Amino acid sequence: MKSSKPQFVGKKVTIGELGKTQSGGTPSSKHPEFFNGSIPWIGTTALNGKFLGKNDAVKLITEEAVAKSATKIVPEKSIMVGIRVGVGKVAINAVPMCTSQDIVSIVGIDEASWNKEYISLALQYKAPLLAAQAQGATIAGITSKTLKAIEIPAIPINEQNRVVDILRKLENQVGFVRKQLCGLDALVKSRFVEMFGDLKSDTNGWPIKPFETFAIIDTHMANDLTPYLDMPHIGIDSIESGTGRLSGYRTVAEDGIISGKYPFTPEHLIYSKIRPSLNKVALPDFSGVCSSDAYPILPIAGECNRVYLAEVMRSAYFLEYILPLSGRAQMPKVNKKALSGFSMPLPPIELQQQFAAFVAQVDKSRFGGMLHLLNSLSGIMHASFFSVADTD
């Protein structure tokens, strides 16, 4: 019986061997003539794991902007990889476009030997490995040298095509289930407004309390991760915006990290403190460690329920407060002092717990764990196809 797993040829290839790398740049906003052109320009926020077109552009720039800045036109069907802020995020450009300096593009790939979606999927599997190597005092990142050294399995083009077909079909199934879940997510938000009213105007007259009186920002960093090797490592890219669902994470040992992470427990919530992910809040049901780009937050028992707090921190009310405090170019993060300064309506704990119980009932209706099953299967399939480069 023929194995369903591709037959590897026992060879690995580095990203640097696949083509040339090309860096990007950002045209100066001091020159209005650089903008309102026809050339798409993107940053790492646009990298979606698939294809990007003109409609995905963050800005449209002119030919003069290209000529007089560090940005360059990336030929169509190149592979673009985030090396800062969104380290490891990947996309393929369907049209020629320019990128910021936070992206390195792999150009000139031999299409007769390589399916670019295969390379993109392999890099997405390697994203946690890249993120673990990020360094920097203000904005952590990797060098193009680190990216070029990443290895992926070398398999025949027909096998690459089959890998892509299998994984894309699985992604479509995950996407279908996610759409079905949107109705349940909307139900939770509707119930929140029904129970607590408009937070900004505090229509119910709840007492306004400072953050530090009902939650602890738990920044006790673990400098030795040996006790956590078998536990999950959560990065901000593992947290889904809006819902806080967790996916795509691996264990501390698999990611190869050794220090500098925040431990958390099932009593914590995890909050992304870095732009542009300031609405990302996760509610883990396990212990582990999280990226230093996130804060583990421990609600004080009897004062605040973490489900209620998470919903508040995903709201426009919270973003309106926190966004202006994270906009500095050299420090696009929320610091502990800024977060501690947030105040919000705090209903009676009994009412918060009623909301949490409602959310728990909705969670039970989420296709009996179907999304978790599909995400797990997707991770297993990715590992089956790409982990050989780590183990040979």
C-alpha positions as CSV (number, residue, x, y, z in Angstrom):
1,M,0.0,0.0,0.0
2,K,1.4,3.4,-1.1
3,S,2.1,5.8,1.7
4,S,0.1,9.0,1.7
5,K,3.2,11.0,2.9
6,P,5.4,12.4,0.2
7,Q,8.6,10.5,-0.4
8,F,11.4,12.7,0.5
9,V,14.6,12.5,-1.4
10,G,16.8,12.7,1.7
11,K,17.9,16.2,0.8
12,K,17.2,19.7,2.4
13,V,17.6,23.1,0.8
14,T,18.1,26.4,2.5
15,I,15.9,29.4,1.6
16,G,19.1,31.2,0.5
17,E,19.6,28.5,-2.2
18,L,16.1,29.0,-3.7
19,G,16.7,32.6,-4.9
20,K,17.9,36.0,-4.1
21,T,16.7,38.0,-1.2
22,Q,15.5,41.6,-1.5
23,S,14.9,44.1,1.3
24,G,12.3,46.9,1.4
25,G,12.0,50.4,2.7
26,T,9.5,53.1,3.7
27,P,9.1,56.3,1.6
28,S,9.2,59.4,3.8
29,S,5.8,60.8,4.7
30,K,7.4,64.3,4.4
31,H,7.1,63.9,0.7
32,P,3.4,63.9,-0.3
33,E,4.4,63.4,-4.0
34,F,5.5,59.9,-3.0
35,F,1.9,58.9,-2.4
36,N,-1.4,58.4,-4.2
37,G,0.3,56.6,-7.0
38,S,-0.3,53.2,-8.5
39,I,2.3,50.9,-7.0
40,P,1.1,48.8,-4.0
41,W,3.2,49.1,-0.8
42,I,2.7,46.8,2.2
43,G,4.0,46.2,5.7
44,T,3.9,43.0,7.7
45,T,0.3,43.5,8.7
46,A,-0.7,42.6,5.1
47,L,1.1,39.2,5.1
48,N,-1.7,36.7,5.1
49,G,-0.1,33.3,4.4
50,K,-1.6,33.3,0.9
51,F,-1.7,35.7,-2.1
52,L,-1.7,39.5,-2.0
53,G,-3.1,41.8,-4.7
54,K,-3.4,45.5,-5.2
55,N,-6.4,45.7,-2.9
56,D,-4.2,44.5,0.0
57,A,-1.9,47.5,-0.3
58,V,-1.5,49.6,2.8
59,K,-0.5,52.5,0.6
60,L,-0.2,53.3,-3.1
61,I,3.1,55.0,-3.9
62,T,4.6,56.6,-7.0
63,E,7.6,55.7,-9.2
64,E,9.3,58.7,-7.7
65,A,8.9,57.2,-4.2
66,V,10.6,54.0,-5.5
67,A,13.4,56.0,-7.1
68,K,14.1,58.2,-4.1
69,S,13.7,55.8,-1.1
70,A,15.0,52.4,0.0
71,T,11.9,50.5,-1.1
72,K,12.1,48.3,-4.2
73,I,9.6,46.7,-6.6
74,V,9.2,43.0,-5.8
75,P,8.5,41.0,-8.9
76,E,5.1,39.2,-9.0
77,K,4.9,35.7,-7.5
78,S,7.8,36.3,-5.1
79,I,7.7,35.1,-1.5
80,M,7.6,37.9,1.1
81,V,8.6,37.1,4.7
82,G,8.3,39.3,7.8
83,I,11.6,39.8,9.7
84,R,10.4,42.4,12.3
85,V,7.2,42.8,14.2
86,G,5.5,40.0,12.3
87,V,8.5,37.7,12.3
88,G,7.8,34.6,10.1
89,K,4.6,35.9,8.5
90,V,4.5,35.0,4.8
91,A,2.7,35.9,1.6
92,I,3.1,35.6,-2.2
93,N,2.5,38.8,-4.2
94,A,0.1,38.2,-7.1
95,V,1.2,41.6,-8.6
96,P,4.4,43.6,-8.5
97,M,4.5,45.6,-5.3
98,C,6.9,47.3,-2.7
99,T,7.4,46.4,0.9
100,S,8.6,48.0,4.1
101,Q,12.0,47.3,5.6
102,D,10.3,44.8,7.9
103,I,9.9,42.4,5.0
104,V,12.5,40.4,3.0
105,S,11.4,39.0,-0.4
106,I,12.7,35.9,-2.0
107,V,12.9,36.6,-5.8
108,G,14.0,34.6,-8.8
109,I,12.8,31.2,-7.7
110,D,12.9,28.5,-10.4
111,E,9.2,27.7,-11.0
112,A,10.1,24.5,-12.9
113,S,11.5,23.1,-9.7
114,W,9.6,24.8,-7.0
115,N,5.9,25.4,-6.1
116,K,6.0,28.7,-4.4
117,E,2.9,27.8,-2.2
118,Y,4.9,24.8,-1.0
119,I,7.8,27.1,0.1
120,S,5.3,29.5,1.7
121,L,3.6,26.7,3.7
122,A,7.0,25.4,4.8
123,L,8.0,28.8,6.0
124,Q,4.8,29.2,7.9
125,Y,5.6,25.9,9.7
126,K,9.0,27.4,10.5
127,A,7.6,30.7,11.8
128,P,7.9,29.8,15.5
129,L,11.6,28.9,14.9
130,L,12.2,32.2,13.2
131,A,10.3,34.1,16.0
132,A,12.4,32.4,18.6
133,Q,15.6,33.8,17.1
134,A,14.3,37.4,17.0
135,Q,16.5,39.9,18.9
136,G,16.4,43.6,19.6
137,A,16.0,46.0,22.5
138,T,13.0,47.9,21.0
139,I,11.7,46.0,18.0
140,A,12.7,42.4,17.9
141,G,13.6,40.9,14.5
142,I,15.8,38.5,12.6
143,T,18.4,39.2,9.9
144,S,18.1,38.1,6.3
145,K,21.1,35.8,7.0
146,T,18.9,33.9,9.6
147,L,16.1,33.6,7.1
148,K,18.4,32.3,4.3
149,A,19.7,29.6,6.6
150,I,16.3,28.1,7.2
151,E,16.0,24.6,5.7
152,I,13.0,23.0,4.0
153,P,12.6,19.5,2.6
154,A,13.6,19.1,-1.1
155,I,11.0,16.9,-2.8
156,P,10.0,16.6,-6.5
157,I,7.7,19.3,-7.9
158,N,4.8,16.8,-8.3
159,E,5.0,15.9,-4.6
160,Q,5.2,19.6,-3.7
161,N,1.9,20.2,-5.7
162,R,0.3,17.3,-3.8
163,V,1.4,18.7,-0.4
164,V,-0.1,22.1,-1.3
165,D,-3.4,20.5,-2.5
166,I,-3.8,18.5,0.7
167,L,-3.0,21.4,3.1
168,R,-5.1,24.0,1.2
169,K,-8.1,21.7,1.3
170,L,-7.7,21.3,5.0
171,E,-7.3,25.1,5.4
172,N,-10.6,25.5,3.5
173,Q,-12.3,23.1,5.9
174,V,-11.0,25.1,8.9
175,G,-12.2,28.3,7.2
176,F,-15.7,26.9,6.7
177,V,-16.0,26.0,10.4
178,R,-14.7,29.4,11.4
179,K,-17.5,31.1,9.4
180,Q,-20.0,28.9,11.1
181,L,-18.6,30.1,14.4
182,C,-19.0,33.8,13.6
183,G,-22.6,33.6,14.5
184,L,-21.8,32.3,18.0
185,D,-19.1,35.0,18.4
186,A,-21.7,37.7,17.5
187,L,-24.1,36.2,20.1
188,V,-21.5,36.6,22.8
189,K,-20.9,40.3,21.9
190,S,-24.7,40.9,21.8
191,R,-25.2,39.3,25.2
192,F,-22.3,41.5,26.6
193,V,-24.0,44.7,25.5
194,E,-27.4,43.4,26.8
195,M,-25.9,42.7,30.2
196,F,-23.5,45.6,30.7
197,G,-24.7,48.4,28.3
198,D,-22.4,50.9,26.7
199,L,-19.1,50.9,28.6
200,K,-18.0,54.4,27.4
201,S,-21.0,56.2,28.7
202,D,-21.5,53.7,31.6
203,T,-25.2,53.6,31.0
204,N,-25.7,51.3,34.0
205,G,-23.8,53.4,36.4
206,W,-21.3,50.7,37.5
207,P,-18.4,52.0,39.6
208,I,-15.3,53.0,37.6
209,K,-12.2,51.3,39.0
210,P,-8.5,51.5,38.0
211,F,-7.0,48.4,36.5
212,E,-4.5,47.9,39.3
213,T,-7.4,47.4,41.8
214,F,-8.8,44.3,40.1
215,A,-6.0,42.7,38.0
216,I,-2.3,42.0,38.3
217,I,0.0,42.4,35.3
218,D,2.2,39.4,36.0
219,T,5.6,40.2,34.5
220,H,7.7,37.7,36.5
221,M,9.9,36.6,33.6
222,A,11.4,33.0,33.6
223,N,15.1,33.2,32.8
224,D,15.3,29.4,32.9
225,L,12.7,27.6,30.8
226,T,13.9,24.1,31.7
227,P,10.8,23.4,33.9
228,Y,8.5,24.5,31.0
229,L,10.0,22.4,28.1
230,D,6.9,20.3,27.6
231,M,4.5,23.3,27.9
232,P,3.0,25.4,25.1
233,H,4.8,28.6,24.0
234,I,2.2,31.2,22.9
235,G,3.2,34.0,20.6
236,I,1.0,36.9,19.6
237,D,0.5,35.3,16.2
238,S,-1.1,32.3,17.9
239,I,-3.9,34.5,19.2
240,E,-6.9,35.1,16.9
241,S,-8.1,38.7,16.8
242,G,-11.6,39.2,18.1
243,T,-12.2,35.8,19.6
244,G,-9.0,35.0,21.4
245,R,-8.8,31.4,20.1
246,L,-5.4,29.9,20.2
247,S,-3.8,27.9,17.4
248,G,-0.4,27.3,15.7
249,Y,1.6,27.1,18.9
250,R,4.2,24.5,19.8
251,T,6.0,23.4,23.0
252,V,8.9,25.3,24.4
253,A,11.2,22.5,23.5
254,E,10.0,22.4,19.9
255,D,10.5,26.2,19.5
256,G,14.0,25.9,21.0
257,I,13.7,28.9,23.3
258,I,15.7,29.0,26.5
259,S,14.8,32.1,28.4
260,G,13.0,35.5,28.5
261,K,9.3,34.4,28.5
262,Y,6.4,35.0,30.9
263,P,4.8,31.9,32.6
264,F,1.0,31.8,32.8
265,T,-1.6,29.5,34.2
266,P,-5.3,28.8,33.3
267,E,-6.2,31.6,35.7
268,H,-4.4,34.2,33.6
269,L,-5.5,35.9,30.4
270,I,-2.9,36.7,27.8
271,Y,-2.9,40.2,26.3
272,S,-0.8,41.3,23.2
273,K,0.9,44.5,24.1
274,I,2.3,45.3,20.6
275,R,0.8,47.2,17.7
276,P,-1.1,46.3,15.5
277,S,-2.4,43.5,17.7
278,L,-3.8,45.4,20.7
279,N,-7.2,43.8,20.5
280,K,-5.8,40.3,20.9
281,V,-6.7,38.7,24.2
282,A,-6.6,34.9,24.9
283,L,-8.0,32.8,27.7
284,P,-5.9,29.7,27.9
285,D,-7.1,26.6,29.7
286,F,-3.6,25.3,30.3
287,S,-0.3,26.5,31.7
288,G,2.7,27.5,29.6
289,V,4.8,30.5,28.7
290,C,4.1,33.5,26.4
291,S,6.1,35.8,24.2
292,S,7.6,38.9,25.8
293,D,5.3,40.8,23.4
294,A,2.4,39.9,25.6
295,Y,1.4,40.3,29.2
296,P,-0.1,37.5,31.4
297,I,-2.8,39.2,33.4
298,L,-4.2,37.7,36.6
299,P,-7.7,39.1,37.6
300,I,-8.1,39.4,41.4
301,A,-10.5,36.8,42.7
302,G,-13.8,38.2,43.9
303,E,-13.1,41.5,42.1
304,C,-13.0,40.7,38.4
305,N,-13.8,37.7,36.2
306,R,-11.3,37.0,33.4
307,V,-14.0,36.4,30.8
308,Y,-15.5,39.7,31.5
309,L,-12.1,41.5,31.5
310,A,-11.1,39.8,28.2
311,E,-14.3,41.0,26.5
312,V,-13.7,44.6,27.7
313,M,-10.1,44.5,26.4
314,R,-11.2,43.4,23.0
315,S,-13.7,46.3,22.8
316,A,-13.5,49.6,21.0
317,Y,-13.8,51.3,24.4
318,F,-10.4,49.8,25.5
319,L,-8.7,50.4,22.1
320,E,-9.7,54.1,22.2
321,Y,-7.8,54.4,25.5
322,I,-4.8,52.2,24.7
323,L,-4.0,53.1,21.0
324,P,-2.7,56.6,21.7
325,L,-0.3,55.2,24.3
326,S,1.3,52.7,21.9
327,G,1.9,54.9,18.9
328,R,5.5,56.1,19.4
329,A,7.7,55.1,16.5
330,Q,10.5,53.8,18.6
331,M,8.3,51.9,21.1
332,P,5.1,50.6,19.4
333,K,4.1,48.7,22.5
334,V,1.9,49.2,25.6
335,N,4.0,49.5,28.7
336,K,2.9,48.3,32.1
337,K,2.4,51.8,33.5
338,A,0.0,52.7,30.6
339,L,-2.0,49.5,31.0
340,S,-2.2,50.0,34.8
341,G,-3.7,53.4,34.2
342,F,-6.8,52.1,32.5
343,S,-10.0,52.4,34.4
344,M,-13.3,50.7,33.5
345,P,-16.8,50.0,34.7
346,L,-16.8,47.0,37.1
347,P,-20.2,45.4,37.6
348,P,-20.9,43.1,40.6
349,I,-18.8,40.0,40.4
350,E,-22.0,37.9,40.4
351,L,-23.1,39.5,37.1
352,Q,-19.6,39.1,35.6
353,Q,-19.8,35.4,36.5
354,Q,-23.2,35.1,34.9
355,F,-21.7,36.4,31.6
356,A,-18.8,33.9,32.0
357,A,-21.3,31.0,32.4
358,F,-23.1,32.1,29.3
359,V,-19.9,32.2,27.3
360,A,-19.0,28.7,28.6
361,Q,-22.4,27.4,27.3
362,V,-21.7,29.0,23.9
363,D,-18.3,27.4,23.9
364,K,-19.9,24.0,24.3
365,S,-21.9,24.6,21.2
366,R,-18.8,25.3,19.1
367,F,-19.2,22.2,17.0
368,G,-18.2,19.9,19.8
369,G,-14.6,21.0,19.5
370,M,-14.6,20.6,15.7
371,L,-12.4,23.7,15.1
372,H,-9.9,22.5,17.7
373,L,-9.8,19.1,15.9
374,L,-9.3,20.7,12.5
375,N,-6.6,23.0,13.8
376,S,-4.9,20.1,15.5
377,L,-5.1,18.0,12.3
378,S,-3.7,20.9,10.3
379,G,-0.8,21.2,12.6
380,I,-0.1,17.5,12.4
381,M,-0.3,17.5,8.6
382,H,2.1,20.5,8.5
383,A,4.5,18.7,10.8
384,S,4.2,15.5,8.8
385,F,5.3,17.2,5.6
386,F,7.9,19.7,6.9
387,S,9.5,18.5,10.1
388,V,11.9,16.2,8.3
389,A,14.1,19.2,7.8
390,D,14.4,19.4,11.6
391,T,15.0,15.8,12.3
392,D,17.2,14.4,9.5
